[in-house]
Amino acid sequence: VAMPLKYPFRVSFGNFSVIESVLVKVTSGDQYGWGETTPFGHPSYCGEWAGGVFTVIKDFLTPHLLGKSVDSGDQLQKEMTTIIGITGGKGGTGKTGFDEA
């Protein structure tokens, strides 16, 4: 999701006129939670960017988690330890408020 900014966000390596977010919904049984991660639109500040985070969630985290019974946020975090790095993708998935459902 690209959200236009009212004023550009200026940093040492450039200006950004939109903030790009990846929204994540995690469900297990009748429980669900939404999470969000907001990396830059391209790998500039760090190696993560919205398109890369989306791809990791879609192609790696989702197939890894699909069909597993996850009963808590702690268990969800443990399930994601097999994927190294991509803290934005795991953060967006893990910050779904799953443990609050």
C-alpha positions as CSV (number, residue, x, y, z in Angstrom):
1,V,0.0,0.0,0.0
2,A,1.5,3.3,-1.0
3,M,0.3,6.2,1.1
4,P,1.1,9.7,-0.3
5,L,2.6,12.1,2.2
6,K,1.4,15.7,2.6
7,Y,5.1,16.8,2.7
8,P,8.1,14.8,1.4
9,F,10.1,12.8,3.9
10,R,13.7,14.0,3.5
11,V,16.7,11.9,4.5
12,S,20.4,12.1,3.7
13,F,20.0,9.7,0.7
14,G,16.8,11.2,-0.9
15,N,13.3,12.4,-0.6
16,F,10.2,10.2,-0.3
17,S,6.7,11.4,-1.4
18,V,5.0,8.1,-0.3
19,I,5.3,5.7,2.5
20,E,5.0,2.1,1.4
21,S,3.5,-0.4,3.8
22,V,2.8,-4.1,3.7
23,L,-0.3,-5.2,5.5
24,V,-0.5,-8.7,6.9
25,K,-3.5,-10.7,8.2
26,V,-2.7,-13.9,10.2
27,T,-5.5,-16.3,11.1
28,S,-5.7,-19.4,13.1
29,G,-9.0,-21.0,13.8
30,D,-11.3,-18.2,14.9
31,Q,-8.5,-15.9,15.9
32,Y,-6.9,-13.3,13.6
33,G,-4.8,-10.3,13.8
34,W,-3.5,-7.6,11.5
35,G,0.1,-6.4,11.3
36,E,1.9,-3.8,9.2
37,T,5.5,-3.1,8.3
38,T,6.7,0.1,6.6
39,P,10.1,-0.3,4.9
40,F,11.2,2.2,2.2
41,G,10.1,1.6,-1.4
42,H,13.6,0.5,-2.4
43,P,16.7,-0.9,-0.5
44,S,18.3,2.4,0.5
45,Y,18.5,2.8,4.3
46,C,18.8,-1.0,4.8
47,G,18.5,-4.1,2.7
48,E,14.8,-4.4,3.1
49,W,12.2,-2.7,0.9
50,A,8.4,-3.1,0.5
51,G,8.5,-5.3,-2.6
52,G,11.1,-7.6,-1.0
53,V,9.2,-7.8,2.3
54,F,6.0,-8.6,0.4
55,T,7.8,-11.4,-1.6
56,V,9.3,-13.0,1.5
57,I,5.9,-13.0,3.3
58,K,4.1,-14.4,0.1
59,D,6.7,-16.9,-1.0
60,F,8.4,-18.1,2.2
61,L,6.6,-17.2,5.4
62,T,3.1,-18.0,4.2
63,P,3.9,-21.4,2.8
64,H,5.9,-22.2,6.0
65,L,3.0,-21.2,8.3
66,L,0.1,-22.3,6.2
67,G,-1.8,-25.2,7.9
68,K,0.0,-25.0,11.2
69,S,-1.9,-24.5,14.3
70,V,-0.5,-21.4,16.0
71,D,-2.1,-20.5,19.4
72,S,0.0,-17.5,20.5
73,G,2.3,-14.7,19.4
74,D,5.2,-16.5,21.0
75,Q,4.6,-19.6,19.0
76,L,4.2,-17.5,15.9
77,Q,7.7,-15.9,16.5
78,K,9.2,-19.4,17.1
79,E,7.8,-20.7,13.8
80,M,9.4,-17.8,11.9
81,T,12.9,-18.5,13.2
82,T,13.6,-20.7,10.2
83,I,13.7,-17.6,8.0
84,I,16.9,-15.6,8.6
85,G,16.9,-11.8,8.3
86,I,14.0,-9.9,6.7
87,T,13.0,-8.4,10.1
88,G,10.4,-6.2,8.3
89,G,8.5,-9.3,7.0
90,K,8.7,-11.1,10.2
91,G,7.9,-8.0,12.2
92,G,4.8,-7.3,10.1
93,T,3.7,-10.9,10.5
94,G,4.6,-11.1,14.2
95,K,3.0,-7.8,15.1
96,T,-0.4,-8.9,14.1
97,G,-1.7,-8.6,17.7
98,F,-2.2,-12.3,17.5
99,D,-1.5,-12.7,21.2
100,E,-4.2,-10.2,22.0
101,A,-6.9,-12.0,20.1
